[in-house]
Structure formats: C-alpha cells, structure tokens
C-alpha cells in the first residue's frame, strides 16, 4: 500500500468534494475520472500533500517515496518495481 484514504473531504465554496471515499492505493497505475468540477484535481492535490483535507485521513505509507523532480533517475527504479 502506498496511501490509505479514509473519508477525506475538501470543502470548496460550500460544496463537499469526494466525501466518503475509502481506498487503499498500492503500486501501479491508477486513474481518477469524473465529471468536470467533481474534485479530481483537488483529490490529486490532497494525495500530493499540497492541500490538507477538511475532514478525514490521508495516510501515506511509511515506505512511500515522493520525487519533486520527475526526471530523477531513481524514479525509474520505483516505476520498474511497480510493474
């Protein structure tokens, strides 16, 4: 598991985005799909740690590795391991 989502919510303009979401995300490819304005970009900002949820928990694994620079050669090894 890379990250565990336990009902994170972000409130924007009086609207709750992605309320009630429960998921354990592991290595591999994942897709975030939804209607315009449903909170896809906001969810990715929460997962990246750039935005704190209003409620709920986003718990990264203690073994997670995050790269600011996507050209970092160490990222190739992480991607290869996920496949």
BELKA-V604513 format. One record per run of one state. SS is the DSSP state (a for helix, b for strand, c for the rest). FROM is the first residue (numbers start at 1). TO is the last residue. If there is no record, write none. Layout:
BEGIN
SS,FROM,TO / SS,FROM,TO
END
This chain:
BEGIN
c,1,2 / b,3,12 / c,13,14 / b,15,17 / c,18,21 / b,22,25 / c,26,39 / a,40,47 / c,48,54 / b,55,60 / c,61,73 / a,74,82 / c,83,83
END
